[in-house]
Amino acid sequence: MKKKLEFFYDYVSPYSYLANSQIHKFKEAEVLYRPILLGAVMQATKNSPPGNIPEKGIYLISDIQLWAKHYGIRYRTNSIFPQNTLKALRLAIAAHRLNCFEEIHQSLFHAMFIDDKDLSRSDVLIDLIKANNLVEIQLIESISNQDIKDELKNNTEEAISRGVFGAPTFFIDGEMFFGNDRIQFIEKILSRGN
């Protein structure tokens, strides 16, 4: 039986984008994608975006680019930052329920960190849906469904209750790992097997 790897993330988080690019390596795991509203997590835990500290913000730009180069992936700092990703997160949940998560999920990260798109805009989300040849009306209408809203809220509240203070955060075998730079520790756990 595969180990369960929970991945708590937000599309606004560049380190979530970096970590997401490595998920394909975890073939020994069942990855459970858990979108969360990062702003709510940070507010509840009295955390602050690292970019709020000017020196750290400058460093982060080069750090993210260094990681992207290390992983061999494209990265572009979004010109609209931070963004409200509430609709995008709900879209991911709706897409999961409609069995088209992978297409939407990758497209949302791509739009944010390669194509410099504003994920708070409905027209941007509609364009992503159309580009993947998916059913626009069904997905867009689902974003407003109360059960979709509740799932995002529950994911966020559960993350906070389990000690999550930022994104990306992983859980495996009851252990929490925060940050893109913890991928290697997850790989070690998975290489040990059951």
RAGIDA-V911080 format. One record per residue. N is the residue number from 0. RES is the residue in one letter. OMEGA is omega in whole degrees, 0 to 359 (none if undefined). BURIAL is I if it has 16 or more other C-alpha atoms within 10 Angstrom, else O. D_FIRST is the distance of its C-alpha to the first C-alpha in Angstrom with 2 decimals. Layout:
<<N;RES;OMEGA;BURIAL;D_FIRST> <N;RES;OMEGA;BURIAL;D_FIRST>>
//
This chain:
<<0;M;181;O;0.00> <1;K;174;O;3.80> <2;K;177;I;6.57> <3;K;177;I;9.23> <4;L;179;I;12.51> <5;E;183;I;15.55> <6;F;177;I;18.56> <7;F;187;I;21.88> <8;Y;171;I;24.67> <9;D;181;I;28.05> <10;Y;178;I;29.68> <11;V;186;I;32.73> <12;S;179;I;31.02> <13;P;179;I;31.61> <14;Y;172;I;29.06> <15;S;177;I;26.42> <16;Y;180;I;27.61> <17;L;181;I;27.23> <18;A;181;I;23.71> <19;N;181;I;22.71> <20;S;182;I;24.01> <21;Q;183;O;21.38> <22;I;182;O;18.24> <23;H;180;O;17.92> <24;K;188;O;17.17> <25;F;182;I;13.78> <26;K;181;O;11.97> <27;E;184;I;8.98> <28;A;168;I;8.85> <29;E;183;O;9.18> <30;V;177;I;12.86> <31;L;182;O;14.67> <32;Y;184;I;18.32> <33;R;178;I;20.64> <34;P;178;I;24.28> <35;I;175;I;26.79> <36;L;188;I;30.57> <37;L;179;I;31.17> <38;G;179;I;34.81> <39;A;178;I;34.07> <40;V;182;I;31.62> <41;M;179;I;34.29> <42;Q;182;O;37.00> <43;A;183;O;35.22> <44;T;181;O;34.45> <45;K;176;O;37.89> <46;N;181;O;36.41> <47;S;177;O;38.49> <48;P;183;O;37.69> <49;P;179;O;38.21> <50;G;178;O;40.69> <51;N;175;O;42.99> <52;I;188;O;44.02> <53;P;181;O;46.14> <54;E;180;O;45.55> <55;K;179;O;41.80> <56;G;178;O;41.83> <57;I;180;O;43.69> <58;Y;183;O;41.30> <59;L;180;I;38.20> <60;I;180;O;39.55> <61;S;179;O;39.73> <62;D;180;O;36.45> <63;I;179;I;34.52> <64;Q;178;I;36.39> <65;L;178;O;35.59> <66;W;180;I;31.83> <67;A;178;I;32.11> <68;K;179;O;34.04> <69;H;180;O;31.53> <70;Y;181;O;28.69> <71;G;180;O;31.09> <72;I;177;O;31.04> <73;R;177;O;33.98> <74;Y;176;I;34.98> <75;R;178;I;38.00> <76;T;181;O;38.95> <77;N;182;I;39.44> <78;S;178;O;43.12> <79;I;186;O;42.37> <80;F;0;O;40.59> <81;P;179;O;39.37> <82;Q;173;I;38.50> <83;N;184;I;37.57> <84;T;183;I;34.12> <85;L;181;I;33.83> <86;K;181;I;34.16> <87;A;179;I;31.79> <88;L;177;I;29.02> <89;R;177;I;29.70> <90;L;179;I;29.70> <91;A;179;I;26.18> <92;I;178;I;25.02> <93;A;181;I;27.09> <94;A;178;I;25.73> <95;H;181;I;22.11> <96;R;182;O;23.23> <97;L;176;O;25.14> <98;N;175;O;22.37> <99;C;184;I;24.36> <100;F;187;I;22.87> <101;E;181;O;22.33> <102;E;182;I;26.00> <103;I;182;I;27.42> <104;H;181;I;25.35> <105;Q;180;O;26.36> <106;S;180;I;29.87> <107;L;177;I;30.36> <108;F;180;I;29.59> <109;H;180;I;31.71> <110;A;183;I;34.53> <111;M;191;I;34.55> <112;F;173;I;34.40> <113;I;186;I;35.84> <114;D;175;O;38.12> <115;D;181;I;39.61> <116;K;177;I;39.15> <117;D;185;I;39.63> <118;L;176;I;36.53> <119;S;184;O;38.60> <120;R;180;O;40.58> <121;S;181;O;39.71> <122;D;177;O;41.34> <123;V;179;I;39.03> <124;L;178;I;35.96> <125;I;178;I;37.60> <126;D;179;O;38.27> <127;L;179;I;34.61> <128;I;180;I;33.62> <129;K;181;O;36.37> <130;A;179;O;35.49> <131;N;179;O;32.05> <132;N;180;O;33.77> <133;L;185;I;32.10> <134;V;186;O;33.83> <135;E;186;I;35.87> <136;I;183;O;37.27> <137;Q;182;O;34.07> <138;L;181;I;32.28> <139;I;178;I;35.37> <140;E;181;O;36.16> <141;S;181;I;32.64> <142;I;182;I;33.20> <143;S;181;O;35.81> <144;N;183;O;33.79> <145;Q;181;O;33.58> <146;D;175;O;29.93> <147;I;177;I;29.09> <148;K;181;I;31.37> <149;D;180;O;29.83> <150;E;178;I;26.27> <151;L;179;I;27.55> <152;K;180;I;29.57> <153;N;176;O;26.73> <154;N;183;I;24.44> <155;T;180;I;27.41> <156;E;178;I;28.29> <157;E;179;O;24.80> <158;A;180;I;24.69> <159;I;182;I;28.09> <160;S;181;O;27.22> <161;R;174;O;24.33> <162;G;179;O;26.72> <163;V;180;I;26.37> <164;F;180;I;29.78> <165;G;182;I;29.27> <166;A;4;I;27.13> <167;P;173;I;24.81> <168;T;179;I;22.71> <169;F;169;I;19.02> <170;F;174;I;16.89> <171;I;183;I;13.82> <172;D;178;O;13.10> <173;G;181;O;16.30> <174;E;181;O;18.36> <175;M;175;O;20.57> <176;F;180;I;21.66> <177;F;171;I;24.74> <178;G;177;O;26.06> <179;N;184;I;25.54> <180;D;177;O;26.41> <181;R;181;O;23.31> <182;I;183;I;21.03> <183;Q;179;O;21.35> <184;F;176;O;20.04> <185;I;178;I;16.82> <186;E;180;O;16.57> <187;K;178;O;17.17> <188;I;182;O;14.40> <189;L;181;I;11.87> <190;S;178;O;13.70> <191;R;181;O;13.27> <192;G;184;O;9.51> <193;N;none;O;7.75>>
//
